[in-house]
Amino acid sequence: MAAEKTSARDYLFWAIGLLIVGAGLYGFYYFAGDLITPIRAAGLLVAIVIAAFVVAQTVRGREFFSFLREADVERRKVVWPTRNETMQTTLVVIVITIIVAIMLFLMDSVFGWIVRRLIGSAGGS
């Protein structure tokens, strides 16, 4: 797809979208003492949805929402592991972690013993 040039109309729509979000934020904090939080949050959410609709009319907005649709298509293609597979994988990770920890402990102990023998420590003879 050829890159489309951003027009003055797009800049205007971006500005309108930002103003709508700004108005939503202003209203959220302005009515802090008068309305309960869920109602204020719903108003802010409505402002964000309206702003997204306005911004979606721009070139970059269309590209962004097209990207979101394509990402959702790819997300649906993912094959998620079953609960049994997840439990087995988790168990394997835990067992390997314990084995590696034991190996590191043994190697540290052996190398520590060798170093103490080579340099001669006061308490190790």
Contacts in CASP RR format, 6 or more apart in sequence:
PFRMAT RR
TARGET T0000
AUTHOR 0000-0000-0000
METHOD contacts of the structure
MODEL  1
MAAEKTSARDYLFWAIGLLIVGAGLYGFYYFAGDLITPIRAAGLLVAIVI
AAFVVAQTVRGREFFSFLREADVERRKVVWPTRNETMQTTLVVIVITIIV
AIMLFLMDSVFGWIVRRLIGSAGGS
4 59 0 8 1.000
5 59 0 8 1.000
6 58 0 8 1.000
6 59 0 8 1.000
6 60 0 8 1.000
7 59 0 8 1.000
9 58 0 8 1.000
10 58 0 8 1.000
10 59 0 8 1.000
10 60 0 8 1.000
13 54 0 8 1.000
13 55 0 8 1.000
13 57 0 8 1.000
13 58 0 8 1.000
14 55 0 8 1.000
14 58 0 8 1.000
16 51 0 8 1.000
16 54 0 8 1.000
17 50 0 8 1.000
17 51 0 8 1.000
17 54 0 8 1.000
17 55 0 8 1.000
18 51 0 8 1.000
20 47 0 8 1.000
20 50 0 8 1.000
20 51 0 8 1.000
20 54 0 8 1.000
21 47 0 8 1.000
21 48 0 8 1.000
21 51 0 8 1.000
22 47 0 8 1.000
23 47 0 8 1.000
24 43 0 8 1.000
24 44 0 8 1.000
24 47 0 8 1.000
24 48 0 8 1.000
25 44 0 8 1.000
25 47 0 8 1.000
27 40 0 8 1.000
27 43 0 8 1.000
27 44 0 8 1.000
28 40 0 8 1.000
28 41 0 8 1.000
28 43 0 8 1.000
28 44 0 8 1.000
31 40 0 8 1.000
32 40 0 8 1.000
55 61 0 8 1.000
56 62 0 8 1.000
56 64 0 8 1.000
56 65 0 8 1.000
81 89 0 8 1.000
116 124 0 8 1.000
END
